[in-house]
Amino acid sequence: MHLIWVLIVGAIIGAIAGMITKRGGAMGWISNIVAGIVGSWLGEMLLGSWGPSLAGMALIPSLIGAIILVLIVSFVLSRMK
């Protein structure tokens, strides 16, 4: 059951990061999940695990990490064109 919560929270974090950066329009739900989970890991590695937590993810650092990840990936993909 924990894995399902991680996927749901990861998808929400990834979707919010895409909306904030305005670069998530082409992201599907799998990309949102990946961005949310990897962004959560990145944010907690850089900023620690403080603030409210849901499904084992600190929400504020996770969101910041997902925003950083979406910006980096969109920059790299725009350079490849």
A tleap script that builds the chain and sets N, CA, C and O, in Angstrom:
source leaprc.protein.ff14SB
mol = sequence {
  NMET HIE LEU ILE TRP VAL LEU ILE VAL GLY
  ALA ILE ILE GLY ALA ILE ALA GLY MET ILE
  THR LYS ARG GLY GLY ALA MET GLY TRP ILE
  SER ASN ILE VAL ALA GLY ILE VAL GLY SER
  TRP LEU GLY GLU MET LEU LEU GLY SER TRP
  GLY PRO SER LEU ALA GLY MET ALA LEU ILE
  PRO SER LEU ILE GLY ALA ILE ILE LEU VAL
  LEU ILE VAL SER PHE VAL LEU SER ARG MET
  CLYS
}
set mol.1.N position { 0.816 -1.191 0.000 }
set mol.1.CA position { 0.000 0.000 0.000 }
set mol.1.C position { 0.863 1.259 0.000 }
set mol.1.O position { 0.476 2.284 -0.561 }
set mol.2.N position { 2.028 1.176 0.629 }
set mol.2.CA position { 2.925 2.334 0.675 }
set mol.2.C position { 3.381 2.736 -0.730 }
set mol.2.O position { 3.486 3.925 -1.032 }
set mol.3.N position { 3.648 1.752 -1.584 }
set mol.3.CA position { 4.098 2.033 -2.947 }
set mol.3.C position { 3.039 2.819 -3.715 }
set mol.3.O position { 3.372 3.720 -4.484 }
set mol.4.N position { 1.788 2.490 -3.515 }
set mol.4.CA position { 0.706 3.217 -4.191 }
set mol.4.C position { 0.690 4.672 -3.746 }
set mol.4.O position { 0.523 5.569 -4.573 }
set mol.5.N position { 0.864 4.919 -2.437 }
set mol.5.CA position { 0.907 6.286 -1.929 }
set mol.5.C position { 2.103 7.048 -2.483 }
set mol.5.O position { 1.992 8.228 -2.816 }
set mol.6.N position { 3.245 6.376 -2.581 }
set mol.6.CA position { 4.442 7.018 -3.138 }
set mol.6.C position { 4.185 7.427 -4.584 }
set mol.6.O position { 4.558 8.529 -4.985 }
set mol.7.N position { 3.556 6.560 -5.370 }
set mol.7.CA position { 3.262 6.880 -6.765 }
set mol.7.C position { 2.276 8.038 -6.874 }
set mol.7.O position { 2.446 8.918 -7.718 }
set mol.8.N position { 1.258 8.046 -6.037 }
set mol.8.CA position { 0.256 9.118 -6.079 }
set mol.8.C position { 0.879 10.456 -5.680 }
set mol.8.O position { 0.696 11.460 -6.368 }
set mol.9.N position { 1.608 10.466 -4.575 }
set mol.9.CA position { 2.235 11.709 -4.107 }
set mol.9.C position { 3.297 12.168 -5.113 }
set mol.9.O position { 3.423 13.365 -5.371 }
set mol.10.N position { 4.057 11.235 -5.681 }
set mol.10.CA position { 5.044 11.581 -6.699 }
set mol.10.C position { 4.393 12.213 -7.918 }
set mol.10.O position { 4.919 13.180 -8.469 }
set mol.11.N position { 3.260 11.680 -8.344 }
set mol.11.CA position { 2.546 12.241 -9.495 }
set mol.11.C position { 2.052 13.650 -9.200 }
set mol.11.O position { 2.119 14.527 -10.061 }
set mol.12.N position { 1.556 13.869 -7.990 }
set mol.12.CA position { 1.058 15.198 -7.621 }
set mol.12.C position { 2.203 16.198 -7.550 }
set mol.12.O position { 2.080 17.320 -8.043 }
set mol.13.N position { 3.313 15.799 -6.941 }
set mol.13.CA position { 4.476 16.689 -6.849 }
set mol.13.C position { 5.002 17.013 -8.247 }
set mol.13.O position { 5.313 18.168 -8.537 }
set mol.14.N position { 5.101 16.015 -9.106 }
set mol.14.CA position { 5.561 16.246 -10.474 }
set mol.14.C position { 4.627 17.153 -11.256 }
set mol.14.O position { 5.086 18.014 -12.007 }
set mol.15.N position { 3.325 16.974 -11.091 }
set mol.15.CA position { 2.352 17.818 -11.788 }
set mol.15.C position { 2.424 19.263 -11.307 }
set mol.15.O position { 2.344 20.192 -12.110 }
set mol.16.N position { 2.575 19.453 -9.994 }
set mol.16.CA position { 2.685 20.809 -9.453 }
set mol.16.C position { 3.966 21.467 -9.949 }
set mol.16.O position { 3.958 22.647 -10.300 }
set mol.17.N position { 5.062 20.723 -9.983 }
set mol.17.CA position { 6.330 21.272 -10.480 }
set mol.17.C position { 6.198 21.661 -11.953 }
set mol.17.O position { 6.727 22.694 -12.366 }
set mol.18.N position { 5.508 20.859 -12.739 }
set mol.18.CA position { 5.281 21.192 -14.145 }
set mol.18.C position { 4.428 22.437 -14.310 }
set mol.18.O position { 4.679 23.252 -15.198 }
set mol.19.N position { 3.417 22.588 -13.455 }
set mol.19.CA position { 2.565 23.783 -13.529 }
set mol.19.C position { 3.319 25.038 -13.104 }
set mol.19.O position { 3.155 26.096 -13.711 }
set mol.20.N position { 4.140 24.927 -12.068 }
set mol.20.CA position { 4.893 26.089 -11.582 }
set mol.20.C position { 5.893 26.550 -12.637 }
set mol.20.O position { 6.030 27.749 -12.879 }
set mol.21.N position { 6.590 25.612 -13.264 }
set mol.21.CA position { 7.593 25.980 -14.261 }
set mol.21.C position { 6.987 26.265 -15.622 }
set mol.21.O position { 7.672 26.788 -16.501 }
set mol.22.N position { 5.719 25.932 -15.817 }
set mol.22.CA position { 5.017 26.085 -17.086 }
set mol.22.C position { 5.689 25.291 -18.208 }
set mol.22.O position { 5.589 25.652 -19.380 }
set mol.23.N position { 6.370 24.212 -17.838 }
set mol.23.CA position { 7.036 23.365 -18.819 }
set mol.23.C position { 6.550 21.929 -18.734 }
set mol.23.O position { 7.153 21.032 -19.323 }
set mol.24.N position { 5.480 21.708 -18.015 }
set mol.24.CA position { 4.993 20.355 -17.830 }
set mol.24.C position { 3.806 20.021 -18.706 }
set mol.24.O position { 3.145 19.005 -18.490 }
set mol.25.N position { 3.520 20.866 -19.700 }
set mol.25.CA position { 2.358 20.641 -20.548 }
set mol.25.C position { 2.434 19.345 -21.330 }
set mol.25.O position { 1.413 18.690 -21.538 }
set mol.26.N position { 3.609 18.969 -21.760 }
set mol.26.CA position { 3.762 17.762 -22.564 }
set mol.26.C position { 4.071 16.536 -21.710 }
set mol.26.O position { 4.196 15.428 -22.230 }
set mol.27.N position { 4.194 16.734 -20.407 }
set mol.27.CA position { 4.519 15.610 -19.529 }
set mol.27.C position { 3.280 14.755 -19.299 }
set mol.27.O position { 2.205 15.276 -18.998 }
set mol.28.N position { 3.429 13.471 -19.436 }
set mol.28.CA position { 2.340 12.560 -19.136 }
set mol.28.C position { 2.359 12.167 -17.670 }
set mol.28.O position { 3.179 12.665 -16.899 }
set mol.29.N position { 1.470 11.288 -17.291 }
set mol.29.CA position { 1.400 10.923 -15.879 }
set mol.29.C position { 2.602 10.110 -15.434 }
set mol.29.O position { 2.996 10.192 -14.271 }
set mol.30.N position { 3.197 9.328 -16.325 }
set mol.30.CA position { 4.405 8.583 -15.945 }
set mol.30.C position { 5.570 9.551 -15.722 }
set mol.30.O position { 6.347 9.386 -14.782 }
set mol.31.N position { 5.686 10.547 -16.577 }
set mol.31.CA position { 6.738 11.554 -16.400 }
set mol.31.C position { 6.529 12.345 -15.115 }
set mol.31.O position { 7.494 12.705 -14.440 }
set mol.32.N position { 5.267 12.617 -14.777 }
set mol.32.CA position { 4.994 13.319 -13.521 }
set mol.32.C position { 5.418 12.484 -12.328 }
set mol.32.O position { 5.994 13.010 -11.375 }
set mol.33.N position { 5.139 11.185 -12.370 }
set mol.33.CA position { 5.534 10.299 -11.273 }
set mol.33.C position { 7.050 10.264 -11.142 }
set mol.33.O position { 7.588 10.380 -10.041 }
set mol.34.N position { 7.739 10.101 -12.274 }
set mol.34.CA position { 9.209 10.046 -12.250 }
set mol.34.C position { 9.782 11.370 -11.750 }
set mol.34.O position { 10.689 11.379 -10.918 }
set mol.35.N position { 9.254 12.495 -12.259 }
set mol.35.CA position { 9.747 13.809 -11.822 }
set mol.35.C position { 9.491 14.010 -10.336 }
set mol.35.O position { 10.331 14.572 -9.635 }
set mol.36.N position { 8.351 13.561 -9.852 }
set mol.36.CA position { 8.039 13.720 -8.430 }
set mol.36.C position { 8.923 12.874 -7.537 }
set mol.36.O position { 9.400 13.351 -6.507 }
set mol.37.N position { 9.149 11.621 -7.917 }
set mol.37.CA position { 9.954 10.722 -7.078 }
set mol.37.C position { 11.433 11.102 -7.131 }
set mol.37.O position { 12.089 11.199 -6.094 }
set mol.38.N position { 11.957 11.317 -8.341 }
set mol.38.CA position { 13.371 11.697 -8.464 }
set mol.38.C position { 13.586 13.091 -7.875 }
set mol.38.O position { 14.596 13.341 -7.218 }
set mol.39.N position { 12.631 14.001 -8.113 }
set mol.39.CA position { 12.725 15.336 -7.527 }
set mol.39.C position { 12.675 15.299 -6.014 }
set mol.39.O position { 13.343 16.090 -5.349 }
set mol.40.N position { 11.889 14.385 -5.464 }
set mol.40.CA position { 11.835 14.220 -4.011 }
set mol.40.C position { 13.179 13.775 -3.478 }
set mol.40.O position { 13.664 14.302 -2.476 }
set mol.41.N position { 13.771 12.822 -4.133 }
set mol.41.CA position { 15.099 12.349 -3.713 }
set mol.41.C position { 16.111 13.492 -3.809 }
set mol.41.O position { 16.888 13.715 -2.880 }
set mol.42.N position { 16.101 14.212 -4.927 }
set mol.42.CA position { 17.038 15.307 -5.136 }
set mol.42.C position { 16.840 16.406 -4.093 }
set mol.42.O position { 17.804 16.897 -3.507 }
set mol.43.N position { 15.590 16.783 -3.870 }
set mol.43.CA position { 15.305 17.844 -2.903 }
set mol.43.C position { 15.702 17.473 -1.495 }
set mol.43.O position { 16.228 18.307 -0.758 }
set mol.44.N position { 15.456 16.226 -1.106 }
set mol.44.CA position { 15.817 15.810 0.243 }
set mol.44.C position { 17.328 15.644 0.398 }
set mol.44.O position { 17.852 15.816 1.499 }
set mol.45.N position { 18.033 15.317 -0.675 }
set mol.45.CA position { 19.493 15.250 -0.600 }
set mol.45.C position { 20.093 16.650 -0.455 }
set mol.45.O position { 21.053 16.844 0.292 }
set mol.46.N position { 19.528 17.618 -1.166 }
set mol.46.CA position { 20.063 18.975 -1.127 }
set mol.46.C position { 19.603 19.759 0.098 }
set mol.46.O position { 20.384 20.509 0.684 }
set mol.47.N position { 18.348 19.592 0.485 }
set mol.47.CA position { 17.762 20.447 1.515 }
set mol.47.C position { 17.417 19.744 2.812 }
set mol.47.O position { 17.071 20.406 3.790 }
set mol.48.N position { 17.499 18.430 2.852 }
set mol.48.CA position { 17.114 17.690 4.047 }
set mol.48.C position { 15.623 17.392 4.041 }
set mol.48.O position { 14.910 17.757 3.107 }
set mol.49.N position { 15.169 16.739 5.069 }
set mol.49.CA position { 13.750 16.375 5.122 }
set mol.49.C position { 13.061 17.136 6.245 }
set mol.49.O position { 12.908 16.628 7.356 }
set mol.50.N position { 12.655 18.344 5.944 }
set mol.50.CA position { 11.955 19.188 6.900 }
set mol.50.C position { 10.587 19.528 6.333 }
set mol.50.O position { 10.334 19.340 5.143 }
set mol.51.N position { 9.736 20.012 7.161 }
set mol.51.CA position { 8.394 20.388 6.732 }
set mol.51.C position { 7.443 19.205 6.773 }
set mol.51.O position { 7.799 18.125 7.244 }
set mol.52.N position { 6.234 19.414 6.278 }
set mol.52.CA position { 5.247 18.328 6.297 }
set mol.52.C position { 5.686 17.168 5.417 }
set mol.52.O position { 6.350 17.353 4.397 }
set mol.53.N position { 5.303 15.976 5.835 }
set mol.53.CA position { 5.711 14.767 5.127 }
set mol.53.C position { 4.487 13.932 4.794 }
set mol.53.O position { 3.548 13.838 5.585 }
set mol.54.N position { 4.507 13.327 3.612 }
set mol.54.CA position { 3.424 12.457 3.177 }
set mol.54.C position { 4.040 11.321 2.369 }
set mol.54.O position { 4.805 11.564 1.435 }
set mol.55.N position { 3.714 10.104 2.720 }
set mol.55.CA position { 4.233 8.897 2.053 }
set mol.55.C position { 5.758 8.840 2.122 }
set mol.55.O position { 6.404 8.342 1.201 }
set mol.56.N position { 6.324 9.345 3.199 }
set mol.56.CA position { 7.767 9.303 3.367 }
set mol.56.C position { 8.509 10.383 2.616 }
set mol.56.O position { 9.740 10.372 2.586 }
set mol.57.N position { 7.794 11.321 2.006 }
set mol.57.CA position { 8.419 12.409 1.253 }
set mol.57.C position { 8.151 13.724 1.965 }
set mol.57.O position { 7.002 14.060 2.250 }
set mol.58.N position { 9.208 14.465 2.249 }
set mol.58.CA position { 9.050 15.811 2.799 }
set mol.58.C position { 8.561 16.694 1.655 }
set mol.58.O position { 9.259 16.846 0.653 }
set mol.59.N position { 7.394 17.266 1.790 }
set mol.59.CA position { 6.721 17.897 0.664 }
set mol.59.C position { 7.430 19.125 0.106 }
set mol.59.O position { 7.549 19.256 -1.113 }
set mol.60.N position { 7.900 20.019 0.952 }
set mol.60.CA position { 8.509 21.253 0.466 }
set mol.60.C position { 9.847 20.989 -0.225 }
set mol.60.O position { 10.036 21.460 -1.346 }
set mol.61.N position { 10.790 20.254 0.389 }
set mol.61.CA position { 12.020 19.942 -0.339 }
set mol.61.C position { 11.759 19.095 -1.594 }
set mol.61.O position { 12.459 19.240 -2.596 }
set mol.62.N position { 10.768 18.226 -1.539 }
set mol.62.CA position { 10.441 17.400 -2.705 }
set mol.62.C position { 9.951 18.252 -3.855 }
set mol.62.O position { 10.328 18.021 -5.004 }
set mol.63.N position { 9.121 19.228 -3.566 }
set mol.63.CA position { 8.612 20.112 -4.601 }
set mol.63.C position { 9.735 20.958 -5.197 }
set mol.63.O position { 9.801 21.138 -6.413 }
set mol.64.N position { 10.605 21.469 -4.352 }
set mol.64.CA position { 11.744 22.262 -4.838 }
set mol.64.C position { 12.656 21.404 -5.701 }
set mol.64.O position { 13.117 21.851 -6.752 }
set mol.65.N position { 12.923 20.170 -5.266 }
set mol.65.CA position { 13.750 19.262 -6.059 }
set mol.65.C position { 13.109 18.917 -7.391 }
set mol.65.O position { 13.804 18.819 -8.403 }
set mol.66.N position { 11.792 18.732 -7.409 }
set mol.66.CA position { 11.097 18.424 -8.661 }
set mol.66.C position { 11.125 19.619 -9.607 }
set mol.66.O position { 11.254 19.446 -10.819 }
set mol.67.N position { 11.006 20.827 -9.067 }
set mol.67.CA position { 11.094 22.024 -9.910 }
set mol.67.C position { 12.479 22.125 -10.527 }
set mol.67.O position { 12.607 22.406 -11.719 }
set mol.68.N position { 13.516 21.901 -9.731 }
set mol.68.CA position { 14.886 21.927 -10.248 }
set mol.68.C position { 15.050 20.876 -11.337 }
set mol.68.O position { 15.635 21.154 -12.384 }
set mol.69.N position { 14.540 19.673 -11.100 }
set mol.69.CA position { 14.656 18.590 -12.073 }
set mol.69.C position { 13.939 18.930 -13.375 }
set mol.69.O position { 14.493 18.720 -14.454 }
set mol.70.N position { 12.722 19.448 -13.294 }
set mol.70.CA position { 11.963 19.805 -14.508 }
set mol.70.C position { 12.692 20.889 -15.287 }
set mol.70.O position { 12.754 20.825 -16.515 }
set mol.71.N position { 13.245 21.882 -14.600 }
set mol.71.CA position { 13.986 22.938 -15.286 }
set mol.71.C position { 15.234 22.404 -15.976 }
set mol.71.O position { 15.527 22.779 -17.111 }
set mol.72.N position { 15.967 21.531 -15.295 }
set mol.72.CA position { 17.187 20.964 -15.889 }
set mol.72.C position { 16.847 20.105 -17.101 }
set mol.72.O position { 17.481 20.226 -18.148 }
set mol.73.N position { 15.855 19.246 -16.961 }
set mol.73.CA position { 15.482 18.352 -18.081 }
set mol.73.C position { 14.961 19.157 -19.260 }
set mol.73.O position { 15.312 18.862 -20.402 }
set mol.74.N position { 14.138 20.158 -19.017 }
set mol.74.CA position { 13.617 20.967 -20.136 }
set mol.74.C position { 14.725 21.768 -20.799 }
set mol.74.O position { 14.693 21.968 -22.013 }
set mol.75.N position { 15.710 22.232 -20.027 }
set mol.75.CA position { 16.853 22.948 -20.613 }
set mol.75.C position { 17.667 22.023 -21.500 }
set mol.75.O position { 18.028 22.385 -22.619 }
set mol.76.N position { 17.957 20.824 -20.998 }
set mol.76.CA position { 18.751 19.867 -21.779 }
set mol.76.C position { 18.006 19.459 -23.047 }
set mol.76.O position { 18.609 19.380 -24.117 }
set mol.77.N position { 16.725 19.206 -22.941 }
set mol.77.CA position { 15.956 18.795 -24.108 }
set mol.77.C position { 15.832 19.915 -25.137 }
set mol.77.O position { 15.794 19.648 -26.338 }
set mol.78.N position { 15.768 21.173 -24.677 }
set mol.78.CA position { 15.694 22.286 -25.633 }
set mol.78.C position { 17.030 22.477 -26.342 }
set mol.78.O position { 17.057 22.941 -27.482 }
set mol.79.N position { 18.127 22.130 -25.696 }
set mol.79.CA position { 19.455 22.242 -26.316 }
set mol.79.C position { 19.694 21.157 -27.347 }
set mol.79.O position { 20.514 21.325 -28.250 }
set mol.80.N position { 18.977 20.035 -27.219 }
set mol.80.CA position { 19.181 18.912 -28.121 }
set mol.80.C position { 18.453 19.118 -29.452 }
set mol.80.O position { 18.710 18.381 -30.404 }
set mol.81.N position { 17.570 20.084 -29.539 }
set mol.81.CA position { 16.809 20.315 -30.775 }
set mol.81.C position { 17.631 21.003 -31.812 }
set mol.81.O position { 17.143 21.271 -32.909 }
savepdb mol mol.pdb
quit
